C-alpha cells in the first residue's frame, strides 16, 4: 500500500503522469500495487546486472542513469526528473538492467508491481500507446547522443550537456542558475570527457561570459551563444 503521507492521487491525477491515462477502476486497483521508497543522495536505485523489481517512477529528486565503460569510467546515459519513469527498458525486454541508476539528491521513488503493469495497465490502449511514445523518444534521444558524443569536439559536447540540463530541470528563480548541481565528474561523464577537460572548458565558458560558476552552481548567461557552440560542435 502507498505511504499515507503521499496519496496515490498525487501520482495518477497529475496530467504529466503516465498513470493519469488509467481508467478510474485501474487507478483504484493501482493503490494495492504501489509502494514508495525514500533514497538518500548518491544511493543506488538499481545496479547494472540487477533484475527489475517493478515499474519505477521518480516522484521527487533527480536520478542519473549511467553505464560503466573501460576502466570503470562512467558514461551518463540519461537524467530523470520527477514523474519520469526509469528502468522500464529491462522490465519490458525481460532482461536484467544494462545500466545503473543513482540519486543526485534526496529522492522518492514509487514502485508498481510488474504483474499489475502487464495484466492491467497494458490492456489500456492509451497507456500502451504512451509507453510506445516514451520508448521511441528515448531511442531517438540515444541515437542523437551517440552522434554528439562521438563527433562533436569538447566545447560542443559540454555546451550540449548544459543545454540538456537546462531543458530537463530548468532554472532557479533567478532565471539563470541551473536547477541541477552536478559535480564536475558528473558533468564530464555526461559529456564524454575527462574531469580535467570539463573543468577547463567550464572555465573557458566562464571567461567568455557564456556562463558563470559558483561552486556547483552554474548560471547560463548567454543561451543563444551556448546553443551556437553546441550546434557548431
Secondary structure, DSSP 8 states (H G I E B T S, - for coil): ---TTS-THHHHSSTTSGGGGS-HHHHHHHTTSEEEEEE-TT-EEE-TT-B--SEEEEEES-EEEEEE-GGG-EEEEEEE-TT-EESHHHHHHT-B-SSEEEESSSEEEEEE-HHHHHHTGGGSHHHHHHHHHHHHHHHHHHHHHHHHHHHS-HHHHHHHHHHHHHHHH-B-TTSSBBS----HHHHHHHHTS-HHHHHHHHHHHHHTTSEEEETTEEEES-HHHHHHHHHH-
